Structures are given as structure tokens and as C-alpha cells.
Amino acid sequence: MKAERNYKEKIEKLYKILGVAKRLGYENEIEKFLEIAIYETSEVLDAERSTLFLVDFERDEIWSKIAQDAEISEIRLPRGEGIVGWVIEKGKLVNVEDAYKDKRFNQQIDRLTGYRTRSILCAPIFSREGKIIGAVEALNKKSGTFSKEDEEYITILSSQIAVALENLRLKEQLMRENIILRRELQEKMEDVFVGEAPQIRNLLNTVKKIANSSASVLIRGESGVGKELIAKKIHELSVRQNRAFVKVSCAAIPDTLLESELFGYEKGAFTGAYSTKKGLLELADGGTVFLDEIGDISPAIQAKLLRVLQEKEFLRLGGTKPIKVDIRVISATNKDLEEAIRERKFREDLFYRLNVITLYIPPLRERKSDIPLLVHHFIKKYNKLMNRKFEDIEEDALKMLMEYDWPGNVRELENVVERAIVLGEEPTITREYILLSSERKNEQPPRASLKDSIHSIEKKAIEEALQKARFNISKAAQSLGMKRTTFYYKMKRYGISPRG
């Protein structure tokens, strides 16, 4: 009878372990996974408390995010510390009847928690490749000490936890990649930067040179010139090309949400934070982050971003543990950041961290020779998207495009071509389907704005300063009380050649 009862109990335990494996297999969050694993370990082994330790290979530590009914939320130990450290180092199961008589036992944790450990049963967790990735530990058998059968159960449990843990990490990786792909698919179609004008050839040559550097890049230019496309080009040519490219539209996200979007948050950080969420910086680890409209972020976020650039780490909202990230930051703006610094709206130290390399994209009105090339590129693009068969644009229609000043730059040109393809008749885009805004160059020109007048005066002053300094940029900048980088940026902005 006793043997039959023991057999039934064993079958029940094994079924229970199978149920644990199924529950763990459904989990998508590591915190919930650990909660289930340690609770069920205690239940199966009739233990007072359990802990699941994982190896942090980057820090060379072992850690447990959650210890069941524990007074501390996280335990971190050097990799070989304590009985659990020994198990992870040696890859062997340990059954200790009296913890305080074992020299390997770390009594400090009991002193921190106020808990009294008596007996310990601990088994290593192996990956599919045989690598030790953690250990599961049961403390204080409720009646007597841990038995040989308990050693069997914890070994089976550890193998089931290992499979579920690796599946969870694979799911996390796939979810992370899926998030990135969904963000990319929100764009109508992955595009390329098109242009053959001398300024564009020089720009693309510079992009090739800087692609494999880890230096931060600041892309400047008017709205609609293609700053995001240049950022993507840098990423695609870099060693990070197979990792994530994450775009953050700083101006489009309310400031209160931008912080949690960038840095993520811990469970319980604020009302409604029911689980931990990784931020976009963390999701981009190993890849590139593109911060569009960087000039619109608040001083508080500027300070946090500065830490990311300086220390390569940040804190989630509500978090205390720094998160290390390996990312390249590319930012873009159409604003005058130097003016924002003078007005104390933008941090000067952050500006220099972002502005290691500056790229300037000229507006379309300064490279009109690229308009025919761009038009044919957009014809091909929207033919494919809309299943149309346009082959060309008539001469009069192209002339209209060449005479227009394009305040909305390439983005506006694309919209004009898209509309013509939607409404026009194949195979040629004709003049009647070209709709431009009311401000055209061949109409009565508007009176110059104050901003245009200032730019005209500034351009003339820079040209005169260069001539007086015999085209020595440093001396010319000094004569106008400007920093050399600001002076050079303005030269590029106004299309002033450094050689006269």
C-alpha cells in the first residue's frame, strides 16, 4: 500500500511539473515567468520559499528579480558567491540539510531579509547548448529535509524551466524585431535618397565615410528634404545594418509620453504601469536610433539623453538599475539650435554630443537639376504601389515643376507626383494634373519676410568676412564672433563655397 501511495504521489508530482511547464510556456514577460517558476517550485517541493537565479553574463553576476515572499525585490551576487553560485560554477545539484554548517552558504542574505535558512536544494539550469544559464533553489522543506525524490523533481523542474526560459527569450527577440518591423511598415514604402547634384554627391560621399564610425550625427536642413532617408542610409552602410533602426518623432509625441517611449518604465512606476515595458532605446540595442526634430524635446529629456550619450546607460521610469545600451544616435532638426542655446531652450553640452558630425541637406530649390530624376523615381514607386503604368511626364508639366520653388521640398514634389498618378491618364503625366500651391515663382512674388531679409544680410556678411580673411574660415568666423562650426554650417546653408 505504501509503495502504491508513493507511486501515485510521484505521478501526481510529475503531472504537476508538466502543468508548470505549460504555464511557463504561455508567459511573455520575464517578471511573471519568474513569479510562476518560484511559486510552483515551492509547491512541488513543499518548500517555504524558492528563488530562481539567472546569470548576467555582461556583469558577471547572478541575479534574482523576484524572491517569493522576500523582503527585498532583487538579489545580486558575484557569479561564484554562495551555494547557488557554486551550483552555477560547477553545474552540480546540491542538497544541504543545515545551511549554516556549509562554508559555501552566504549568510548576508539572511541578515538582509531577516529570514532564517535551514535547508537548501539547488539545481543548475542548462541551455540547449549545455551552457549554465542559472539555477533554481528551494529553501526550508516544510517537514524534514529534502529527499532523493525531491532531487529528481527539482532536476526535472530545472530542465522544464530551461526550455521555457529559452522560448521566452526567443519570443522576446521576435517581439522586439516585430515592433521594429511594424514601425518600418508604417512608412508607405522603404525609399532611397535620389540625387545627382554636386551637393548631393558630396553629401553621399560623406555618408559613406562616416557610416562605420560610432560618432553621433546631426542632420540639418529644411522640412521635407529627406533627413530620415540619409539617417537610414548611414545605418544601412554601417556594421549595425542587421540590427534595429528605430525612428523617434520627437515633435509628434507629447512630452509626457516621450519619456516613457524612449526609456521605458518599470511595473508600478505610475498608475496604469501594470507591467515592465522596454523603451525604444532598449529595443534599439546594437542598432541605430534616429531622433527626428531633436530641437523639440524638453529640458528634462535633454538631461536624460545626455546621460545616454555620455555613459551609454539610462534608467527606466521608476527604475533604480542602470540599463546599458549600445546604440548609435543620429538626430535631425530644421531649427536653429545655436539660437535655441542662446535662448536657454537647448543644452549646449547635449548639442556638442549630438553634433560630432554635421550633415546639411540643401533644399530642393537649390538642386533643381535633380527634379527630373526624382519625378521618374516617384513614377516608378507609385506605379508599383498603385498598379499603374505611367512611363513619363510631358515637357510642359516638367517645366512647371522646374519653375516652382518647392517650399515643401522633396516631400511636396512626391505628393504632387502621387496625386498626378492617382488622377491622371496613362501613360504620361500631363500639365492639367499638376497641382501646385498658390505661391509660384512665375506669379507676382511675395514681399520678402523679415526672416528672409535677415538671412540675406547674414549671407552677405559671411561672404565679406571670408573675402577679408582670404577665405580662412577660422579667422572669418572669429571676425563675426561665431564659432567655427556654426560659421561653417551657415556657409553650407547659404551655398557659399569655402574657396570663393
Contacts in CASP RR format, 6 or more apart in sequence:
PFRMAT RR
TARGET T0000
AUTHOR 0000-0000-0000
METHOD contacts of the structure
MODEL  1
MKAERNYKEKIEKLYKILGVAKRLGYENEIEKFLEIAIYETSEVLDAERS
TLFLVDFERDEIWSKIAQDAEISEIRLPRGEGIVGWVIEKGKLVNVEDAY
KDKRFNQQIDRLTGYRTRSILCAPIFSREGKIIGAVEALNKKSGTFSKED
EEYITILSSQIAVALENLRLKEQLMRENIILRRELQEKMEDVFVGEAPQI
RNLLNTVKKIANSSASVLIRGESGVGKELIAKKIHELSVRQNRAFVKVSC
AAIPDTLLESELFGYEKGAFTGAYSTKKGLLELADGGTVFLDEIGDISPA
IQAKLLRVLQEKEFLRLGGTKPIKVDIRVISATNKDLEEAIRERKFREDL
FYRLNVITLYIPPLRERKSDIPLLVHHFIKKYNKLMNRKFEDIEEDALKM
LMEYDWPGNVRELENVVERAIVLGEEPTITREYILLSSERKNEQPPRASL
KDSIHSIEKKAIEEALQKARFNISKAAQSLGMKRTTFYYKMKRYGISPRG
10 149 0 8 1.000
13 44 0 8 1.000
13 149 0 8 1.000
13 153 0 8 1.000
14 156 0 8 1.000
16 40 0 8 1.000
16 43 0 8 1.000
16 44 0 8 1.000
17 44 0 8 1.000
17 153 0 8 1.000
17 156 0 8 1.000
17 157 0 8 1.000
17 160 0 8 1.000
18 160 0 8 1.000
20 36 0 8 1.000
20 37 0 8 1.000
20 40 0 8 1.000
20 44 0 8 1.000
20 157 0 8 1.000
20 160 0 8 1.000
21 160 0 8 1.000
21 163 0 8 1.000
21 164 0 8 1.000
23 36 0 8 1.000
23 40 0 8 1.000
24 33 0 8 1.000
24 36 0 8 1.000
24 37 0 8 1.000
24 160 0 8 1.000
24 161 0 8 1.000
24 164 0 8 1.000
24 165 0 8 1.000
24 168 0 8 1.000
25 164 0 8 1.000
25 167 0 8 1.000
25 168 0 8 1.000
27 33 0 8 1.000
27 36 0 8 1.000
27 164 0 8 1.000
27 168 0 8 1.000
28 168 0 8 1.000
28 171 0 8 1.000
28 172 0 8 1.000
28 175 0 8 1.000
29 275 0 8 1.000
29 276 0 8 1.000
30 65 0 8 1.000
30 168 0 8 1.000
30 172 0 8 1.000
31 65 0 8 1.000
31 66 0 8 1.000
31 267 0 8 1.000
31 275 0 8 1.000
31 276 0 8 1.000
32 275 0 8 1.000
33 164 0 8 1.000
33 165 0 8 1.000
33 168 0 8 1.000
34 52 0 8 1.000
34 64 0 8 1.000
34 65 0 8 1.000
34 66 0 8 1.000
35 66 0 8 1.000
35 68 0 8 1.000
37 50 0 8 1.000
37 52 0 8 1.000
37 136 0 8 1.000
37 161 0 8 1.000
38 50 0 8 1.000
38 51 0 8 1.000
38 52 0 8 1.000
38 66 0 8 1.000
38 67 0 8 1.000
38 68 0 8 1.000
38 136 0 8 1.000
39 50 0 8 1.000
39 68 0 8 1.000
40 157 0 8 1.000
41 47 0 8 1.000
41 50 0 8 1.000
41 52 0 8 1.000
41 136 0 8 1.000
41 138 0 8 1.000
41 154 0 8 1.000
41 157 0 8 1.000
42 48 0 8 1.000
42 49 0 8 1.000
42 50 0 8 1.000
42 68 0 8 1.000
42 138 0 8 1.000
44 153 0 8 1.000
44 157 0 8 1.000
45 121 0 8 1.000
45 138 0 8 1.000
45 141 0 8 1.000
45 146 0 8 1.000
45 150 0 8 1.000
45 153 0 8 1.000
45 154 0 8 1.000
46 141 0 8 1.000
46 142 0 8 1.000
46 143 0 8 1.000
47 121 0 8 1.000
47 138 0 8 1.000
47 139 0 8 1.000
47 140 0 8 1.000
47 141 0 8 1.000
47 142 0 8 1.000
47 146 0 8 1.000
48 139 0 8 1.000
48 140 0 8 1.000
48 141 0 8 1.000
48 142 0 8 1.000
49 67 0 8 1.000
49 68 0 8 1.000
49 69 0 8 1.000
49 70 0 8 1.000
49 115 0 8 1.000
49 138 0 8 1.000
49 139 0 8 1.000
49 140 0 8 1.000
50 68 0 8 1.000
50 136 0 8 1.000
50 137 0 8 1.000
50 138 0 8 1.000
50 139 0 8 1.000
51 64 0 8 1.000
51 67 0 8 1.000
51 68 0 8 1.000
51 70 0 8 1.000
51 75 0 8 1.000
51 84 0 8 1.000
51 136 0 8 1.000
51 137 0 8 1.000
51 139 0 8 1.000
52 64 0 8 1.000
52 134 0 8 1.000
52 135 0 8 1.000
52 136 0 8 1.000
52 137 0 8 1.000
52 161 0 8 1.000
53 62 0 8 1.000
53 63 0 8 1.000
53 64 0 8 1.000
53 75 0 8 1.000
53 84 0 8 1.000
53 85 0 8 1.000
53 88 0 8 1.000
53 134 0 8 1.000
53 135 0 8 1.000
53 136 0 8 1.000
53 137 0 8 1.000
54 62 0 8 1.000
54 63 0 8 1.000
54 64 0 8 1.000
54 133 0 8 1.000
54 134 0 8 1.000
54 165 0 8 1.000
55 61 0 8 1.000
55 62 0 8 1.000
55 79 0 8 1.000
55 88 0 8 1.000
55 132 0 8 1.000
55 133 0 8 1.000
55 134 0 8 1.000
56 62 0 8 1.000
56 63 0 8 1.000
56 76 0 8 1.000
58 324 0 8 1.000
60 78 0 8 1.000
60 79 0 8 1.000
61 76 0 8 1.000
61 77 0 8 1.000
61 78 0 8 1.000
61 79 0 8 1.000
62 76 0 8 1.000
62 77 0 8 1.000
62 78 0 8 1.000
62 79 0 8 1.000
62 80 0 8 1.000
62 81 0 8 1.000
62 84 0 8 1.000
62 85 0 8 1.000
62 88 0 8 1.000
62 134 0 8 1.000
62 135 0 8 1.000
63 74 0 8 1.000
63 75 0 8 1.000
63 76 0 8 1.000
63 77 0 8 1.000
64 74 0 8 1.000
64 75 0 8 1.000
65 73 0 8 1.000
65 74 0 8 1.000
66 73 0 8 1.000
66 74 0 8 1.000
67 75 0 8 1.000
67 113 0 8 1.000
70 113 0 8 1.000
70 115 0 8 1.000
71 112 0 8 1.000
71 113 0 8 1.000
71 114 0 8 1.000
71 115 0 8 1.000
72 112 0 8 1.000
72 113 0 8 1.000
74 321 0 8 1.000
75 109 0 8 1.000
77 84 0 8 1.000
77 85 0 8 1.000
77 106 0 8 1.000
79 85 0 8 1.000
79 88 0 8 1.000
79 89 0 8 1.000
80 86 0 8 1.000
80 88 0 8 1.000
80 89 0 8 1.000
81 106 0 8 1.000
82 104 0 8 1.000
82 105 0 8 1.000
82 106 0 8 1.000
83 94 0 8 1.000
83 96 0 8 1.000
83 99 0 8 1.000
83 102 0 8 1.000
83 104 0 8 1.000
83 105 0 8 1.000
83 106 0 8 1.000
83 120 0 8 1.000
83 122 0 8 1.000
83 137 0 8 1.000
84 122 0 8 1.000
84 135 0 8 1.000
84 137 0 8 1.000
85 135 0 8 1.000
86 94 0 8 1.000
86 104 0 8 1.000
87 93 0 8 1.000
87 94 0 8 1.000
87 122 0 8 1.000
87 123 0 8 1.000
87 124 0 8 1.000
87 135 0 8 1.000
87 137 0 8 1.000
88 124 0 8 1.000
88 132 0 8 1.000
88 134 0 8 1.000
88 135 0 8 1.000
90 124 0 8 1.000
91 124 0 8 1.000
91 126 0 8 1.000
91 132 0 8 1.000
92 124 0 8 1.000
93 121 0 8 1.000
93 122 0 8 1.000
93 123 0 8 1.000
93 124 0 8 1.000
93 151 0 8 1.000
93 154 0 8 1.000
93 155 0 8 1.000
94 120 0 8 1.000
94 121 0 8 1.000
94 122 0 8 1.000
95 120 0 8 1.000
95 121 0 8 1.000
95 145 0 8 1.000
95 146 0 8 1.000
95 150 0 8 1.000
95 151 0 8 1.000
96 102 0 8 1.000
96 105 0 8 1.000
96 119 0 8 1.000
96 120 0 8 1.000
96 121 0 8 1.000
97 119 0 8 1.000
97 145 0 8 1.000
98 118 0 8 1.000
98 119 0 8 1.000
99 105 0 8 1.000
99 117 0 8 1.000
99 118 0 8 1.000
99 119 0 8 1.000
99 120 0 8 1.000
100 107 0 8 1.000
100 117 0 8 1.000
102 120 0 8 1.000
105 117 0 8 1.000
105 120 0 8 1.000
109 115 0 8 1.000
109 117 0 8 1.000
110 116 0 8 1.000
110 117 0 8 1.000
115 139 0 8 1.000
117 139 0 8 1.000
117 140 0 8 1.000
118 139 0 8 1.000
118 140 0 8 1.000
119 139 0 8 1.000
119 140 0 8 1.000
119 141 0 8 1.000
119 144 0 8 1.000
119 145 0 8 1.000
119 146 0 8 1.000
120 137 0 8 1.000
120 138 0 8 1.000
120 139 0 8 1.000
121 137 0 8 1.000
121 138 0 8 1.000
121 141 0 8 1.000
121 146 0 8 1.000
121 150 0 8 1.000
121 151 0 8 1.000
121 154 0 8 1.000
122 135 0 8 1.000
122 136 0 8 1.000
122 137 0 8 1.000
122 138 0 8 1.000
122 154 0 8 1.000
123 135 0 8 1.000
123 136 0 8 1.000
123 151 0 8 1.000
123 154 0 8 1.000
123 155 0 8 1.000
123 157 0 8 1.000
123 158 0 8 1.000
124 132 0 8 1.000
124 134 0 8 1.000
124 135 0 8 1.000
124 158 0 8 1.000
125 132 0 8 1.000
125 133 0 8 1.000
125 134 0 8 1.000
125 135 0 8 1.000
125 136 0 8 1.000
125 158 0 8 1.000
125 161 0 8 1.000
125 162 0 8 1.000
125 165 0 8 1.000
126 132 0 8 1.000
126 133 0 8 1.000
126 158 0 8 1.000
126 159 0 8 1.000
126 162 0 8 1.000
127 133 0 8 1.000
127 162 0 8 1.000
127 166 0 8 1.000
128 162 0 8 1.000
128 163 0 8 1.000
128 166 0 8 1.000
133 162 0 8 1.000
133 165 0 8 1.000
135 158 0 8 1.000
136 154 0 8 1.000
136 157 0 8 1.000
136 158 0 8 1.000
136 161 0 8 1.000
138 146 0 8 1.000
138 150 0 8 1.000
138 154 0 8 1.000
141 150 0 8 1.000
176 244 0 8 1.000
176 278 0 8 1.000
176 283 0 8 1.000
177 244 0 8 1.000
179 283 0 8 1.000
180 244 0 8 1.000
180 245 0 8 1.000
180 246 0 8 1.000
180 283 0 8 1.000
183 246 0 8 1.000
183 247 0 8 1.000
184 190 0 8 1.000
184 245 0 8 1.000
188 385 0 8 1.000
189 381 0 8 1.000
189 384 0 8 1.000
189 385 0 8 1.000
190 232 0 8 1.000
191 229 0 8 1.000
191 381 0 8 1.000
192 229 0 8 1.000
192 233 0 8 1.000
192 377 0 8 1.000
193 200 0 8 1.000
193 204 0 8 1.000
193 226 0 8 1.000
193 229 0 8 1.000
193 230 0 8 1.000
193 233 0 8 1.000
194 370 0 8 1.000
194 373 0 8 1.000
194 374 0 8 1.000
194 377 0 8 1.000
195 201 0 8 1.000
195 367 0 8 1.000
195 370 0 8 1.000
195 373 0 8 1.000
195 374 0 8 1.000
196 369 0 8 1.000
196 370 0 8 1.000
196 373 0 8 1.000
197 362 0 8 1.000
197 367 0 8 1.000
197 369 0 8 1.000
197 370 0 8 1.000
199 362 0 8 1.000
199 366 0 8 1.000
199 367 0 8 1.000
199 495 0 8 1.000
200 362 0 8 1.000
200 367 0 8 1.000
200 370 0 8 1.000
203 230 0 8 1.000
203 359 0 8 1.000
203 360 0 8 1.000
203 361 0 8 1.000
204 233 0 8 1.000
206 359 0 8 1.000
207 230 0 8 1.000
207 233 0 8 1.000
207 234 0 8 1.000
207 237 0 8 1.000
207 359 0 8 1.000
208 237 0 8 1.000
210 217 0 8 1.000
210 234 0 8 1.000
210 357 0 8 1.000
211 233 0 8 1.000
211 234 0 8 1.000
211 237 0 8 1.000
211 238 0 8 1.000
212 237 0 8 1.000
212 238 0 8 1.000
212 239 0 8 1.000
213 357 0 8 1.000
214 328 0 8 1.000
215 356 0 8 1.000
215 357 0 8 1.000
216 309 0 8 1.000
216 328 0 8 1.000
216 329 0 8 1.000
216 330 0 8 1.000
216 331 0 8 1.000
216 353 0 8 1.000
216 354 0 8 1.000
216 355 0 8 1.000
216 356 0 8 1.000
216 357 0 8 1.000
217 231 0 8 1.000
217 234 0 8 1.000
217 329 0 8 1.000
217 330 0 8 1.000
217 331 0 8 1.000
217 356 0 8 1.000
217 357 0 8 1.000
217 358 0 8 1.000
217 359 0 8 1.000
218 294 0 8 1.000
218 330 0 8 1.000
218 331 0 8 1.000
218 332 0 8 1.000
218 333 0 8 1.000
218 354 0 8 1.000
218 355 0 8 1.000
218 356 0 8 1.000
218 357 0 8 1.000
218 358 0 8 1.000
218 359 0 8 1.000
219 227 0 8 1.000
219 230 0 8 1.000
219 231 0 8 1.000
219 330 0 8 1.000
219 331 0 8 1.000
219 332 0 8 1.000
219 333 0 8 1.000
219 358 0 8 1.000
219 359 0 8 1.000
219 360 0 8 1.000
219 361 0 8 1.000
220 332 0 8 1.000
220 333 0 8 1.000
220 334 0 8 1.000
220 358 0 8 1.000
220 359 0 8 1.000
220 360 0 8 1.000
220 361 0 8 1.000
220 489 0 8 1.000
220 493 0 8 1.000
221 227 0 8 1.000
221 332 0 8 1.000
221 333 0 8 1.000
221 334 0 8 1.000
221 360 0 8 1.000
221 361 0 8 1.000
221 362 0 8 1.000
221 363 0 8 1.000
221 493 0 8 1.000
222 334 0 8 1.000
222 363 0 8 1.000
222 408 0 8 1.000
222 409 0 8 1.000
223 334 0 8 1.000
223 408 0 8 1.000
223 409 0 8 1.000
223 411 0 8 1.000
224 408 0 8 1.000
224 409 0 8 1.000
224 410 0 8 1.000
224 411 0 8 1.000
224 412 0 8 1.000
225 361 0 8 1.000
225 362 0 8 1.000
225 363 0 8 1.000
225 364 0 8 1.000
225 409 0 8 1.000
225 410 0 8 1.000
226 361 0 8 1.000
226 409 0 8 1.000
226 410 0 8 1.000
226 411 0 8 1.000
227 292 0 8 1.000
227 332 0 8 1.000
227 361 0 8 1.000
228 247 0 8 1.000
228 290 0 8 1.000
228 292 0 8 1.000
228 332 0 8 1.000
230 359 0 8 1.000
230 361 0 8 1.000
231 245 0 8 1.000
231 247 0 8 1.000
231 288 0 8 1.000
231 290 0 8 1.000
231 330 0 8 1.000
231 332 0 8 1.000
232 245 0 8 1.000
232 290 0 8 1.000
234 288 0 8 1.000
234 330 0 8 1.000
235 241 0 8 1.000
235 245 0 8 1.000
235 287 0 8 1.000
235 288 0 8 1.000
235 290 0 8 1.000
235 328 0 8 1.000
235 330 0 8 1.000
238 288 0 8 1.000
238 328 0 8 1.000
240 286 0 8 1.000
240 287 0 8 1.000
240 288 0 8 1.000
240 328 0 8 1.000
243 284 0 8 1.000
243 285 0 8 1.000
243 286 0 8 1.000
243 287 0 8 1.000
243 288 0 8 1.000
244 283 0 8 1.000
244 284 0 8 1.000
244 285 0 8 1.000
244 286 0 8 1.000
244 287 0 8 1.000
244 288 0 8 1.000
245 284 0 8 1.000
245 287 0 8 1.000
245 288 0 8 1.000
245 290 0 8 1.000
246 280 0 8 1.000
246 281 0 8 1.000
246 283 0 8 1.000
246 284 0 8 1.000
246 287 0 8 1.000
246 288 0 8 1.000
246 289 0 8 1.000
246 290 0 8 1.000
247 290 0 8 1.000
247 292 0 8 1.000
248 258 0 8 1.000
248 261 0 8 1.000
248 262 0 8 1.000
248 280 0 8 1.000
248 289 0 8 1.000
248 290 0 8 1.000
248 291 0 8 1.000
248 292 0 8 1.000
249 292 0 8 1.000
249 293 0 8 1.000
250 258 0 8 1.000
250 291 0 8 1.000
250 292 0 8 1.000
250 293 0 8 1.000
250 294 0 8 1.000
250 295 0 8 1.000
250 296 0 8 1.000
250 297 0 8 1.000
251 292 0 8 1.000
251 293 0 8 1.000
251 296 0 8 1.000
252 293 0 8 1.000
253 261 0 8 1.000
255 297 0 8 1.000
255 298 0 8 1.000
255 301 0 8 1.000
258 297 0 8 1.000
258 298 0 8 1.000
258 301 0 8 1.000
259 300 0 8 1.000
259 301 0 8 1.000
259 304 0 8 1.000
259 317 0 8 1.000
260 277 0 8 1.000
260 279 0 8 1.000
260 317 0 8 1.000
261 279 0 8 1.000
261 280 0 8 1.000
262 279 0 8 1.000
262 280 0 8 1.000
262 281 0 8 1.000
262 301 0 8 1.000
262 304 0 8 1.000
262 305 0 8 1.000
263 279 0 8 1.000
263 281 0 8 1.000
263 282 0 8 1.000
263 304 0 8 1.000
263 314 0 8 1.000
263 315 0 8 1.000
263 316 0 8 1.000
263 317 0 8 1.000
264 277 0 8 1.000
264 278 0 8 1.000
264 279 0 8 1.000
264 282 0 8 1.000
264 316 0 8 1.000
264 317 0 8 1.000
265 273 0 8 1.000
265 276 0 8 1.000
265 277 0 8 1.000
265 316 0 8 1.000
265 317 0 8 1.000
265 318 0 8 1.000
265 319 0 8 1.000
266 273 0 8 1.000
266 276 0 8 1.000
266 316 0 8 1.000
266 317 0 8 1.000
266 318 0 8 1.000
266 319 0 8 1.000
267 273 0 8 1.000
267 274 0 8 1.000
267 275 0 8 1.000
267 276 0 8 1.000
268 274 0 8 1.000
268 318 0 8 1.000
269 316 0 8 1.000
269 317 0 8 1.000
269 318 0 8 1.000
269 319 0 8 1.000
270 317 0 8 1.000
273 317 0 8 1.000
276 316 0 8 1.000
279 316 0 8 1.000
280 289 0 8 1.000
281 289 0 8 1.000
281 308 0 8 1.000
281 314 0 8 1.000
281 325 0 8 1.000
281 327 0 8 1.000
282 323 0 8 1.000
282 325 0 8 1.000
284 325 0 8 1.000
284 327 0 8 1.000
285 325 0 8 1.000
285 326 0 8 1.000
285 327 0 8 1.000
286 325 0 8 1.000
286 326 0 8 1.000
286 327 0 8 1.000
287 326 0 8 1.000
287 327 0 8 1.000
287 328 0 8 1.000
288 327 0 8 1.000
288 328 0 8 1.000
288 329 0 8 1.000
288 330 0 8 1.000
289 327 0 8 1.000
289 328 0 8 1.000
289 329 0 8 1.000
289 330 0 8 1.000
290 330 0 8 1.000
290 331 0 8 1.000
290 332 0 8 1.000
291 297 0 8 1.000
291 305 0 8 1.000
291 329 0 8 1.000
291 330 0 8 1.000
291 331 0 8 1.000
291 332 0 8 1.000
292 331 0 8 1.000
292 332 0 8 1.000
293 332 0 8 1.000
293 333 0 8 1.000
293 334 0 8 1.000
293 335 0 8 1.000
294 331 0 8 1.000
294 332 0 8 1.000
294 333 0 8 1.000
294 337 0 8 1.000
294 354 0 8 1.000
295 333 0 8 1.000
295 335 0 8 1.000
295 337 0 8 1.000
295 340 0 8 1.000
295 346 0 8 1.000
296 335 0 8 1.000
297 305 0 8 1.000
299 347 0 8 1.000
302 346 0 8 1.000
302 347 0 8 1.000
302 350 0 8 1.000
303 347 0 8 1.000
304 314 0 8 1.000
305 350 0 8 1.000
306 347 0 8 1.000
306 349 0 8 1.000
306 350 0 8 1.000
306 353 0 8 1.000
307 313 0 8 1.000
307 314 0 8 1.000
308 314 0 8 1.000
308 325 0 8 1.000
308 327 0 8 1.000
308 329 0 8 1.000
309 329 0 8 1.000
309 350 0 8 1.000
309 353 0 8 1.000
309 354 0 8 1.000
310 353 0 8 1.000
311 322 0 8 1.000
312 324 0 8 1.000
312 325 0 8 1.000
312 326 0 8 1.000
312 327 0 8 1.000
313 322 0 8 1.000
313 323 0 8 1.000
313 324 0 8 1.000
313 325 0 8 1.000
314 322 0 8 1.000
314 323 0 8 1.000
314 325 0 8 1.000
315 321 0 8 1.000
315 322 0 8 1.000
315 323 0 8 1.000
316 323 0 8 1.000
329 354 0 8 1.000
331 354 0 8 1.000
337 346 0 8 1.000
337 351 0 8 1.000
337 355 0 8 1.000
338 351 0 8 1.000
338 486 0 8 1.000
340 346 0 8 1.000
341 347 0 8 1.000
341 348 0 8 1.000
341 351 0 8 1.000
355 485 0 8 1.000
358 485 0 8 1.000
358 489 0 8 1.000
360 489 0 8 1.000
360 492 0 8 1.000
360 493 0 8 1.000
362 492 0 8 1.000
362 495 0 8 1.000
363 406 0 8 1.000
363 409 0 8 1.000
364 370 0 8 1.000
364 371 0 8 1.000
364 406 0 8 1.000
364 408 0 8 1.000
364 409 0 8 1.000
364 410 0 8 1.000
364 412 0 8 1.000
364 413 0 8 1.000
365 405 0 8 1.000
365 406 0 8 1.000
366 495 0 8 1.000
368 402 0 8 1.000
371 398 0 8 1.000
371 401 0 8 1.000
371 402 0 8 1.000
371 413 0 8 1.000
372 398 0 8 1.000
374 410 0 8 1.000
374 413 0 8 1.000
374 414 0 8 1.000
375 393 0 8 1.000
375 398 0 8 1.000
375 401 0 8 1.000
375 413 0 8 1.000
375 417 0 8 1.000
375 429 0 8 1.000
376 392 0 8 1.000
376 393 0 8 1.000
378 413 0 8 1.000
378 414 0 8 1.000
378 417 0 8 1.000
378 418 0 8 1.000
379 390 0 8 1.000
379 391 0 8 1.000
379 392 0 8 1.000
379 393 0 8 1.000
379 417 0 8 1.000
379 421 0 8 1.000
379 429 0 8 1.000
382 388 0 8 1.000
382 390 0 8 1.000
382 417 0 8 1.000
382 418 0 8 1.000
382 421 0 8 1.000
382 422 0 8 1.000
383 389 0 8 1.000
383 390 0 8 1.000
383 421 0 8 1.000
386 421 0 8 1.000
386 422 0 8 1.000
388 421 0 8 1.000
388 426 0 8 1.000
389 426 0 8 1.000
389 427 0 8 1.000
390 421 0 8 1.000
390 426 0 8 1.000
390 427 0 8 1.000
390 428 0 8 1.000
390 429 0 8 1.000
391 426 0 8 1.000
391 427 0 8 1.000
391 428 0 8 1.000
392 427 0 8 1.000
392 428 0 8 1.000
392 429 0 8 1.000
393 401 0 8 1.000
393 420 0 8 1.000
393 428 0 8 1.000
393 429 0 8 1.000
394 428 0 8 1.000
394 429 0 8 1.000
394 430 0 8 1.000
394 431 0 8 1.000
396 430 0 8 1.000
396 431 0 8 1.000
397 420 0 8 1.000
397 429 0 8 1.000
397 430 0 8 1.000
397 431 0 8 1.000
397 433 0 8 1.000
397 434 0 8 1.000
400 431 0 8 1.000
400 434 0 8 1.000
400 436 0 8 1.000
401 413 0 8 1.000
401 416 0 8 1.000
401 434 0 8 1.000
403 440 0 8 1.000
403 441 0 8 1.000
403 442 0 8 1.000
404 436 0 8 1.000
404 440 0 8 1.000
404 441 0 8 1.000
405 439 0 8 1.000
405 440 0 8 1.000
405 441 0 8 1.000
406 412 0 8 1.000
406 413 0 8 1.000
407 437 0 8 1.000
407 439 0 8 1.000
412 437 0 8 1.000
416 434 0 8 1.000
416 435 0 8 1.000
416 436 0 8 1.000
417 429 0 8 1.000
419 433 0 8 1.000
419 435 0 8 1.000
420 429 0 8 1.000
420 433 0 8 1.000
420 434 0 8 1.000
420 435 0 8 1.000
421 429 0 8 1.000
423 433 0 8 1.000
424 430 0 8 1.000
424 433 0 8 1.000
439 446 0 8 1.000
448 456 0 8 1.000
455 494 0 8 1.000
458 490 0 8 1.000
458 494 0 8 1.000
459 494 0 8 1.000
459 496 0 8 1.000
461 480 0 8 1.000
462 476 0 8 1.000
462 480 0 8 1.000
462 487 0 8 1.000
462 490 0 8 1.000
462 491 0 8 1.000
462 494 0 8 1.000
462 496 0 8 1.000
463 496 0 8 1.000
465 476 0 8 1.000
465 477 0 8 1.000
465 479 0 8 1.000
465 480 0 8 1.000
466 473 0 8 1.000
466 476 0 8 1.000
466 491 0 8 1.000
466 496 0 8 1.000
466 498 0 8 1.000
466 500 0 8 1.000
467 500 0 8 1.000
468 476 0 8 1.000
468 479 0 8 1.000
469 475 0 8 1.000
469 476 0 8 1.000
469 479 0 8 1.000
471 498 0 8 1.000
471 499 0 8 1.000
471 500 0 8 1.000
473 484 0 8 1.000
473 487 0 8 1.000
473 488 0 8 1.000
473 491 0 8 1.000
473 498 0 8 1.000
474 484 0 8 1.000
476 487 0 8 1.000
477 483 0 8 1.000
477 484 0 8 1.000
477 486 0 8 1.000
477 487 0 8 1.000
477 488 0 8 1.000
480 487 0 8 1.000
482 490 0 8 1.000
491 498 0 8 1.000
END
